[in-house]
């Protein structure tokens, strides 16, 4: 119980600033911890009409402000409940809002997604609450027979797993988002970095593209179009162009001004390998979810460390 109190006594995680460059991976990158099927198939470019662009800082703290109970939590510890061999309590920083009885999907690298529910929530040891939001919590679950099924840095999320990506609207990355949100706290833990890099390398992302209709016509008589990728400008140096990468549509529409100007927008699903190839054309870094508390910045040096690792080359080259 002492370790539990220590976790709660550590205070809440500070929210990341909603700016590009708020965080980035350390220079030392590890190999991918294990292999997974390489999702390298090409996806079609699809049209989208963005909803509200940007949002308040309070909204950014929520997993999705339009959903009443949307949450994620990266596990910092999992403990056996006394006198209940199947009962477990997981402890970590909660982002979003959870209520007792809410369904939970547990994401662990290279393991099937596990389903559970919150049977008890504590905002401090021994103090039960019916709901909690954006704070350290202990969540009791009792569906799992073995504590080893919940490892440190597993991610609890309200997001259901996506069995197959069909278009940009079905792209979801609950595990990656949950891990990215605790980067500042655990960036010196190499095991955490291993898992984070693994999720990045195996994720399916989306990027927004602009479509400009030109005056020039093609052989079919139709006007030609030019497709471009908007760059994110670094706050302290607007000349630095950052390649935008998003884990899902909700993250993309936080980009203030993206839909302004009347230009036509389309969304392109792509994997990390393709993003790395595309960002070489005039971009200084990759910015993931640059407008929320799950933002990460990967510099060219960091990306080089990832793609040159033995594990990455063995699986993706």
N, C-alpha and C positions, 0 to 999 in steps of 0.2 A: 504493500500500500504506500510505502514511503516514496517509491519511484513514481507512482501515480500522482502523489501530491506535488512532487518536484515538477512533473510535466505541467500540471495546472498552475503551479506557482510561477511558471516562466512567463506568464502574460500572453497577450494575443499577438498574432503575427501582424506586423505593420503592412498596410496595403501598399502595393507597388504603385509608383507614380504612373499616370496614364499618358506616358510619353515614350516615343521610340528611344531606345538606348537606356531604359531604366535598369536593365539587367542583361547579363551576358554570361556565357559559359566560360569557365576558367580555361587557361591555355592547355592544361594537361587533359587529354581526352583518352578514355579507355576504349578497348575493343568492345564490340557488341557482346553482351553476356551469353547469348545463345542465338540459335538460328531460327528463322521463321520463314514462311513462304514469301517470296518476293512478289509484291503486288506492283508490277511494272507495266500493266496494260494501260493503253491510252484511253482517255475519256473525251467525249465530245464537248465542244464549247456550247454552253447553254445560256439563254437569256435570263435575266433576273431584274426585278424592279426593287431596289433597296427600300426598306422601311425607314424608320427614324434613324438619323445619322448622329452618332455621338451619344451622349447621355450624361447624367450627373455622376458625381463621385459615389454617391450612395447607390445608384443603380449599378455602377461598375463593380461594387462589392458583392452583388448578387450573382449567382450563376446565370440566371435569366430573370430580370425584373418582371417580365410579363407572366411568369409562372409563380403561383403563390408559394410553393414549396419545392424549390429547385436547389440542389446542393452538391457539394463534393467535399471529401475529406481524405487526405493522405495519411495513412496510419503511421503514427509514431511509436505505438506500443500496443500489443494485444495481450490481455491477461485473462487467466482462467477465473471464473466467478466461484467463490467459495461455496461448497456444498451443492454444486451443480456442475457435473462433469461435462455437460454439453454447453453450458453457458459461457459466453465470452463477453468481455468489454474491450472495445477498441477506443483508443485515445488519439486525438489529433486536433488540428485547427480546422474548424468548420467554416466553409465559405458558402453563403446562401442560407437557406432556412430549412430545418427539419422538424417534424412533429412526431410524437410517439405513434407508432403503428405504420409509419411511412415505409413503402418498399425501398429496398436498397440493393444495388448491383455492385458486386465486389470484383474489381479488376486486378489481376495479378499477372505479371509477365509470364507468358508461355503456359498459362493454366486456363481452363474454361472459366467463363464468367459465372460467379456464384450468386444466387438470389437469397436474400434474407429480409428481415424487417426489424425496425427499431422497437424493442419491447420496453426499453427504459432509457431515459436521457438524463445525464447529470451535468450541470454546469460547474460543479465542484464536487469533490469526493463526498458521497453520502447525501448530496442535495439534489433530489429529483425535480425535473421540470417537464412540463408537457411539450414544450418546444424550445428551440434555441436557434440563434442566427449569428454568424460571423464572430465566433468565439471558440476557445478551447472547450471541448466537450468529451465526455465518456459516453459511448453509445453501446448499450447492451443488446446482444443478439443471441438467439438460442437455437438456430437451425443447423449450425455447423458442428459436426461430431468431433472435429480435430482442430486444435488451436493452430496447428501448422498450416492450415488452409488460409490463414490470414497472416501474411508476412509483413514485416516493416516495409513501408512505402507502397503497400497495396492501396488502391484507391476505392473508396466508397462513393457512389454517385447515384443520383436519381435518374441518370440517363441510361436508357436501355441500350444493350449492345446492338450494333448494326450488323446484320448477317451478310449483307451484300450492298455495295455502293452502286446505285443505279444512276444517280446524277448528283449535282452539287448539293441539293437539298438533303440528301441522305448521308452526307459526310459528317461524322461525329468522331471525336477523340476524347472521351471522358477521362481515360487514364492519363493521357499526356497533359490535359488541362489541369487535372488534380495535382500532378507532380510539379508542373511549372509554377503553380501558385506558392509552393514552399521553397522555391529556389534560394531565396536570400537566407533562409534559416539553415539549409543543409548543403549549400554549395561546396563545402569543404569535405563532405562525406563522399568518398570515391564510389561506394556502392550505390548511393543515390544518383551520382552522375552517370554511372553505368546504365542504370534503369532509365534515366531521362533520355540519354542518347539513343538507347534501344528504341524507345517509343517514338522519338523524332524520326529515326531512320525507317521505321515501319509504318509510319502514319500516312494517311491519305489526306491531303490538304486542299484548300481552294484559294484561288487568287482572282481579284476583280480585273477585268480588262475593259478598255474603252474602245469603241468602234467609231471611227471618223469616216463619213461618206465623202469621197473625193469627187471633183468635177470630171475627172477622166473616166471614160467608159471602156469596158472591155469588149472583146470580140462578140459577146452575146448582147451588146447594147446596154447592159446594165452598168450603173456607176460602180467604180471600184471603191473598196473600203480599206482603211488602214487600222490595224488592231495594235493597241499599245497597252503597256502595263504601267499604271500610275506609280510613281515612286514616293516613298515616305521620306520627307526631309528631316535630317537630324536637327534637333532643337537648337543646339549651340553652333551648328555649322550647316546652313541650308544647302551648301554645295555638295554635301555628302548624300548620295542617293541610296536608300535602303529598299531592298526587294520585299514587297509585302506578301506575307503568307499567313493564312488563317486556318484555324482548326474546324470552323463551322460557320454557318451564315450569321448566327447571332453575334459572333466576334467581328465579322466583316462589317456589319452595318453600324458598328460603333465608330467607324471612321468618319469624322466630321468633314463635310464638304465633298465626300466621294461622289455623291449623286448630283451635286450642284453643277450648273453650267449647261444643262440640257443635253449632255452627250449620252449616247446610248451605251449601256453597260451590259457586259456579259460576264459569266463566271466560268472559270476553267478548273475542274478538278485535276490534281496532279500529285505525284509522290515526291518524296524528298530528293531522290536522284534527279528527277526532271527539274525541280526547283534549283538545284545546284548548277545544272547546266545552263539554265536561263539567266541566273543572276550574274553570270560572268560577263554579260553584255552591259557593262557600264554601272554596275551596282557595287557598293562597298561592303555590304553585309546583307544578311537575311533577318528581317524583323518578323517574329511570330506574335500574333495577337497584340500588336503594338499599342492598343488603346484600352487595355484592361489589366487586371491584376494577375493575369497569366502570361504577361509579355516576356519574351526572351529575345536577345539579339545575338546572332551568330556571325562573327567576323569572318573574313576570308581565311585568316590563319586558323581559326577554330574549325571551320568547315574542312580545310585541308587536313587537319589532324584527324578528323572523323573519317573522311573518304580514303585516307592513306593507311588506316588501321587494318591489320590483318583480317579481322572479322568482317569488316565492311567489304573489303576487296574480295574476300572469299564468297560472300553472299550476293553482292550487287554488281561486281565488275563483269 
